Amino acid sequence: MPESQLYTLKRSPDGGHGLFAEAAIKAGTRIIQDQPVLMLSKEELQTQSEEKWVIAKMGQLPVESQNEIMELYHNPKKLQDFKSHHNQKCPGTDWDAGLVLAKFYTNAASISGGLKVGLFTTFCRMNHSCMPNTCWVYDEVTGMEVYAVRDISEGEEITDSYTEVACSRENRAKELANWGFRCECAACEGPEAEVIDIRRRRIAQIGELLELYSRKDEKPVFSEVPKTDLEALKLAEESVSLLSLENLVEELGAAHGWCAKFARRAGLKDVKELHEDKEYQILVLTTGECE
């Protein structure tokens, strides 16, 4: 089935709009391939006139592309942030520059390791969930690609995560406030939310401890920080177990990578190979190599 027939845009339960599966979608399937309608380069981002680039480029777009951008949701706070541009028009258009900037910065994605910012008008239609069923990868040639990280049922909403989700509910809420909304997914408001929060706090704590242990400079001396590769491996394997329960697939792949690293350094060849294989399986799933 062509990718454009895998989903449809319609009203979501929260009153906004989102993408919903038109048919059952298997894990590893590419759901979206999207080219940027408006892009800022590394050089443009480093200038003092980044906003002026957005305004100028908007006026250079085909009318159809302009309309696609203006149909997007914008965070009211963003509109307030750009109030100095109100009543200023984008060159060659009747579009209010402040409104254009609000829509761009509400929906644009940081790509290429933060070196570029692009607006993808299909990709940005996905709503956030702290229990996402997709992941994305950007390539200079193919553009933005979105893959199912688990099987998605017909009629189910296709979701992304706008921020780090393997952390406390409090931290997620603070980050999501930047998009102007409160998440009501099962991890935030469901009957198991408290249990999920305990697990994710522990996942985040383990990540911090392993980062400290892996530092090449002098490591801080805390009782919780591992002292050996075997201790680090034990923590990483605990993270794998918790992430499996949370079904956070991308983060699970990274945790298997930690396990493989510490097992190799501890001389545990079979354990290393087991986790390398698990990490590779997830990499294949999340980059479309299984197609």
Secondary structure, DSSP 4 states (H G I P E B T S, - for coil): --GGGSEEEEE-TTSSEEEEESS-B-TT-EEEEE--SEEE-HHHHTSTTHHHHHHHHHHHS-HHHHHHHHTS---HHHHHHTGGGTTPBPTTS--BHHHHHHHHHHH-EEEGGGTEEEE-TTGGGSEE-SS-SEEEEEETTTEEEEEESS-B-TTPEEEE-SS--SS-HHHHHHHHGGGT----SHHHHSTTHHHHHHHHHHHHHHHHHHHHHT-SSPPP--TTS-SSHHHHHHHHHHHHHHHHHHT-HHHHHHHHHHHHHHHHHTT-HHHHHHHHHHHHHHHHHHHTTT-
